[in-house]
Amino acid sequence: MYSHKLLKPDGRKLTLYSRYPICDQLQAPSPSNEPVQANPHLRWHPLRGEWVAYASHRQGRTFMPPPEYNPLAPTTNPEFPTELPQGKYDVAVFDNRFPSLITTANNPPQTIVETLPANGACEVVVFTQDARASLSSLELSHLDLLIEVWGDRTREIGANPQIQYVLPFENKGVEVGVTLHHPHGQIYAYPFVPPVPARMLEMQRQYYQAHRHGLLEDLIQEEIADNKRIIYRDEVAIAFVPVCARYPYEVWLAPIQPVSSFAELTPEQRQGLAKALKTVTLKYDGLWNRPFPYLMAWFQAPTDGLPHPEAHLHAQFYPPYRTSDRLKYLAGTELAAGMFANDALPEEKAKELQAVSVNLQTPVSV
């Protein structure tokens, strides 16, 4: 992996990553030369026992611009700079202009509940310079690089003592709230372990203490033995519709042998995960022969410097479709009670995905 760090005119950081050497003469553009003025803060929710972030400046963020004003495409006209320079590189990561969390946050307002500065980080990860591409259309070596980039960002961001948890994710499709069509994801780095990964880590911790091996590790072995819901499997990586899926077409993706974070992956595990990632996204797009919306979130160990043998790096895909091809929105039982009601059996949805034929080596037209 090659990387090249740059500083934008507004003070934000940009890192370029590539499978090939990067020219060191590249200059980092920015749509604005004005420094980011964000000062988000947190407020404590006493009934739920969790923090809520407030970042009103995000109301001004870019929303569905026409292709000629795509801020994630390389700059073609210096008079109208985008976020990225021209040049040969594969993946770009930069500080979000409209962050919900930022390391410089300070002086939160006083309210009737406890408040804190929203000290954290928000980065944009541009998967490719090609605005027409998607994860399913990228070469395996490109996806391997992207997984390595997530590991590099986890190491760098997690080294900040303010940061306790690093969460890479991708929202794909307007159905899940995308505001820019260019293939990209984000990384949120939190000053605490957020509620969802905290709950999963606690369940894994309890299981590890009782059994001295991992909860997800054992679940994966049970899925392999059952052999009903597996979407992809090789010697080192697996993708499957979990037996406990909350969404139709929900898929989990993981190394078979547990590692706690991206930073611990071996090259062989990265390559296996790249194949699994491409297989899942190709099958999604092939299900109805059109781009398939989803939220993909990667869960890993906290960055608190402590060992976490209970943690097992994995991704969870949450597609919003029902079996009848209608959008599934979270309703009363999910939002109010927190109990999901799935209209389809995981085995049925796994069969549909298993039936989609894919070729990992054939370039995908976009």
C-alpha positions in Angstrom: 0.0 0.0 0.0 1.3 3.5 -0.9 0.0 6.6 0.8 0.5 10.3 0.5 -0.6 12.9 3.1 -1.7 16.4 2.1 -3.2 19.5 3.8 -6.1 21.3 2.3 -6.3 25.1 2.0 -8.9 25.1 4.8 -6.7 23.1 7.1 -8.3 19.7 6.7 -6.2 16.6 6.2 -6.3 14.5 3.0 -4.6 11.1 2.6 -4.3 9.4 -0.8 -3.9 5.6 -1.0 -2.9 3.5 -4.0 -1.7 0.1 -5.2 1.0 2.0 -7.1 3.4 4.9 -6.2 1.8 8.3 -5.9 3.2 11.5 -7.4 4.5 13.7 -4.5 3.7 16.9 -6.4 -0.1 16.6 -6.0 -1.8 19.5 -4.3 -4.9 19.1 -2.1 -7.9 21.2 -3.3 -10.9 22.3 -1.3 -14.4 23.7 -2.2 -13.7 26.4 0.4 -10.6 28.0 1.8 -12.4 28.9 5.0 -11.5 26.8 8.1 -14.2 24.5 9.4 -16.1 26.3 12.1 -17.9 23.3 13.5 -18.3 23.0 17.3 -20.7 20.1 17.9 -21.6 19.0 21.4 -23.2 16.1 23.2 -26.2 16.0 25.5 -27.0 13.2 27.9 -30.3 11.4 27.3 -31.3 10.4 30.9 -34.0 7.9 30.0 -32.0 6.0 27.4 -28.7 6.4 29.2 -26.8 7.5 26.1 -25.3 10.6 24.4 -26.9 12.5 21.5 -24.7 14.6 19.2 -25.9 18.1 18.1 -24.3 19.6 14.9 -26.6 22.2 13.5 -23.9 23.3 10.9 -24.6 20.1 9.0 -27.8 21.6 7.6 -25.6 23.4 5.1 -23.9 20.2 3.7 -24.0 19.4 0.0 -27.1 17.6 -1.1 -27.5 15.7 -4.4 -25.5 18.0 -6.7 -25.6 17.4 -10.5 -22.7 15.3 -11.8 -20.7 18.3 -13.0 -20.6 19.6 -9.5 -19.7 16.4 -7.8 -17.5 17.4 -4.8 -16.0 13.8 -4.6 -14.7 13.7 -8.2 -11.2 14.9 -9.0 -11.0 18.6 -9.7 -11.2 19.4 -13.5 -11.5 23.2 -13.3 -9.2 25.0 -10.8 -11.8 27.8 -10.5 -14.3 25.3 -9.1 -12.2 23.0 -6.9 -13.6 19.7 -5.4 -12.3 17.7 -2.5 -9.8 15.6 -4.6 -6.9 16.4 -6.9 -6.2 15.0 -10.3 -3.6 12.1 -10.3 -3.1 8.4 -10.1 -4.4 6.9 -6.8 -7.2 4.6 -5.8 -8.7 5.7 -2.5 -8.9 9.1 -0.8 -9.7 9.9 2.8 -10.3 13.4 4.1 -11.8 15.2 7.1 -15.5 15.9 6.7 -16.4 19.6 6.1 -19.6 19.0 8.1 -18.5 16.8 11.0 -20.8 15.6 13.8 -17.7 15.0 15.9 -14.4 16.9 15.8 -11.3 16.9 18.1 -11.4 20.7 18.6 -15.0 20.8 19.9 -15.1 22.9 23.1 -17.3 24.9 25.5 -20.6 23.0 25.1 -23.8 25.0 26.1 -25.3 24.6 29.5 -28.6 22.8 29.6 -30.8 21.0 32.1 -29.0 17.8 31.2 -25.3 17.1 31.2 -23.4 18.2 28.1 -19.9 17.5 26.7 -17.8 18.7 23.7 -18.4 16.3 20.8 -14.7 15.4 20.6 -14.2 12.8 17.9 -13.5 12.6 14.2 -15.5 12.2 11.0 -13.7 11.2 7.8 -15.0 10.7 4.2 -13.6 7.6 2.4 -13.8 7.9 -1.4 -13.6 4.4 -2.7 -12.6 5.3 -6.2 -12.3 8.2 -8.6 -14.9 6.7 -10.9 -18.3 8.3 -10.0 -20.1 5.4 -11.8 -18.5 2.6 -9.9 -19.5 0.7 -6.7 -17.9 -1.8 -4.4 -19.3 -4.6 -6.6 -17.5 -3.2 -9.7 -14.0 -2.7 -8.1 -11.2 -5.1 -8.7 -10.3 -7.5 -5.9 -7.0 -5.8 -5.4 -8.7 -2.5 -5.0 -11.1 -3.9 -2.4 -8.1 -5.4 -0.6 -6.5 -2.0 -0.5 -9.7 -0.5 0.8 -9.7 -3.0 3.7 -6.1 -2.1 4.4 -7.1 1.6 4.4 -9.7 1.0 7.0 -7.0 -0.6 9.1 -4.6 2.3 8.6 -7.3 4.8 9.5 -8.2 2.8 12.6 -4.6 2.9 13.8 -4.1 6.6 13.1 -7.4 7.8 14.5 -7.4 5.4 17.3 -4.0 6.6 18.5 -5.7 9.8 19.6 -6.4 9.5 23.4 -9.8 11.2 22.8 -11.0 8.3 20.6 -12.5 5.1 22.1 -14.1 3.5 19.0 -13.7 3.7 15.2 -16.6 2.7 13.0 -16.3 2.6 9.2 -19.6 2.4 7.3 -21.2 2.9 3.9 -24.7 4.2 3.1 -25.5 3.1 -0.4 -28.7 4.5 -2.1 -31.1 7.4 -1.5 -33.3 4.9 0.4 -30.8 4.9 3.3 -30.1 8.6 3.2 -27.2 9.1 0.8 -26.7 12.8 -0.2 -23.9 12.2 -2.7 -24.0 9.4 -5.4 -20.2 9.1 -5.8 -19.1 5.7 -4.2 -17.9 6.6 -0.8 -18.2 5.7 2.9 -17.5 7.4 6.2 -15.5 6.8 9.3 -16.9 8.0 12.6 -14.6 7.9 15.6 -16.2 8.4 19.0 -15.0 9.5 22.4 -16.9 6.5 23.9 -18.1 3.1 22.7 -21.5 3.8 21.1 -24.6 1.8 22.4 -24.9 -0.8 19.7 -21.3 -1.9 19.6 -21.1 -1.6 23.4 -24.0 -4.0 23.7 -22.5 -6.5 21.3 -19.1 -6.3 23.0 -20.7 -6.9 26.4 -22.4 -10.0 25.1 -19.1 -11.2 23.5 -17.2 -10.4 26.8 -19.6 -12.5 28.9 -19.4 -15.4 26.4 -15.6 -15.3 26.3 -15.4 -15.2 30.1 -17.6 -18.3 30.3 -16.1 -20.3 27.4 -12.6 -18.8 26.8 -13.3 -18.5 23.1 -15.4 -16.1 21.0 -19.1 -15.8 20.6 -19.0 -14.9 16.9 -16.3 -17.5 16.3 -18.6 -20.2 17.6 -21.6 -18.9 15.7 -19.6 -19.0 12.5 -18.7 -22.6 13.1 -22.3 -23.4 13.7 -23.4 -21.6 10.5 -20.7 -23.6 8.6 -22.0 -26.9 10.1 -25.6 -26.0 9.3 -24.7 -24.9 5.8 -28.0 -23.3 5.0 -27.4 -19.6 4.9 -23.8 -19.2 3.6 -23.3 -16.8 0.8 -19.5 -17.0 0.4 -16.8 -19.1 2.1 -13.2 -19.8 1.6 -10.4 -20.9 4.0 -10.2 -17.5 5.8 -13.4 -15.6 5.3 -17.2 -16.1 5.3 -20.4 -14.2 4.4 -23.8 -15.5 5.5 -27.3 -14.5 6.3 -27.3 -14.9 10.1 -29.9 -17.3 11.6 -31.0 -14.3 13.7 -31.3 -11.8 10.8 -33.4 -8.7 11.7 -33.7 -7.5 8.1 -34.6 -9.4 4.9 -31.3 -10.1 3.0 -29.2 -9.1 6.0 -25.6 -10.4 5.6 -22.7 -10.7 8.0 -19.1 -10.8 6.7 -16.1 -11.8 8.8 -12.8 -13.6 9.0 -13.4 -17.2 10.1 -10.6 -17.0 12.7 -11.2 -14.1 15.0 -9.2 -10.9 14.9 -10.3 -7.9 17.0 -9.7 -5.1 14.5 -8.7 -4.3 10.9 -5.2 -3.6 12.1 -4.7 -7.3 13.0 -5.8 -8.8 9.7 -3.3 -10.9 7.8 -2.8 -10.3 4.0 -4.6 -13.6 3.4 -7.6 -12.6 5.6 -7.8 -9.2 3.7 -7.8 -11.0 0.4 -10.6 -13.4 1.6 -12.6 -10.5 2.9 -12.2 -8.7 -0.4 -13.7 -11.7 -2.2 -16.5 -12.0 0.3 -17.3 -8.3 0.0 -17.3 -8.4 -3.7 -19.5 -11.5 -3.7 -22.1 -10.0 -1.4 -22.3 -6.7 -3.2 -22.5 -8.5 -6.6 -25.3 -10.7 -5.4 -27.2 -7.7 -4.0 -27.0 -5.9 -7.3 -27.8 -9.1 -9.2 -30.9 -9.8 -7.1 -33.1 -7.4 -9.1 -30.5 -6.3 -11.8 -30.1 -2.9 -10.4 -28.1 -1.1 -7.6 -29.2 -2.5 -4.3 -29.4 -0.1 -1.3 -27.9 -1.0 2.1 -26.1 0.2 5.2 -22.8 -1.6 5.7 -21.2 -1.2 9.1 -17.9 -2.7 10.4 -17.6 -3.6 14.1 -14.3 -4.0 15.8 -12.6 -3.7 19.2 -12.4 -0.3 21.1 -9.2 1.7 20.6 -8.6 2.0 24.4 -5.2 0.2 24.2 -6.5 -2.8 26.2 -6.7 -6.4 24.9 -10.1 -7.4 23.6 -9.9 -11.2 22.9 -13.7 -11.2 22.9 -14.0 -8.9 19.9 -14.4 -10.3 16.4 -14.1 -7.9 13.5 -17.1 -8.2 11.2 -19.4 -6.3 8.9 -23.2 -6.3 9.0 -25.2 -5.3 5.9 -28.7 -3.9 6.5 -30.7 -3.7 3.2 -34.1 -1.9 3.4 -36.1 -4.2 1.1 -38.9 -6.5 1.9 -39.7 -9.7 0.0 -42.3 -7.9 -2.1 -39.7 -5.4 -3.3 -41.2 -2.7 -1.1 -39.1 -0.5 1.1 -38.8 -1.6 4.7 -38.8 1.3 7.1 -38.4 0.8 10.8 -41.8 1.0 12.4 -43.3 1.0 15.9 -41.9 -2.2 17.3 -38.4 -1.5 16.0 -38.2 2.2 16.8 -40.2 2.3 20.0 -39.6 -1.1 21.5 -36.3 -2.0 19.9 -37.6 -5.4 18.9 -37.3 -6.2 15.2 -40.0 -8.0 13.4 -38.7 -9.7 10.2 -41.3 -10.7 7.6 -39.1 -13.3 5.9 -37.1 -16.3 7.2 -33.3 -15.9 6.9 -33.2 -19.3 5.1 -35.6 -18.0 2.4 -33.5 -14.9 1.8 -30.3 -16.8 1.8 -31.6 -19.1 -0.9 -32.4 -16.1 -3.1 -28.9 -14.7 -2.6 -27.2 -18.1 -3.1 -29.0 -18.4 -6.5 -27.5 -15.2 -7.9 -24.5 -16.2 -10.0 -21.4 -14.0 -9.8 -17.9 -14.0 -11.3 -15.3 -12.3 -9.1 -12.8 -11.9 -12.0 -15.0 -10.5 -14.7 -15.1 -6.6 -14.8 -18.5 -5.2 -14.0 -19.9 -2.6 -16.4 -21.2 0.5 -14.6 
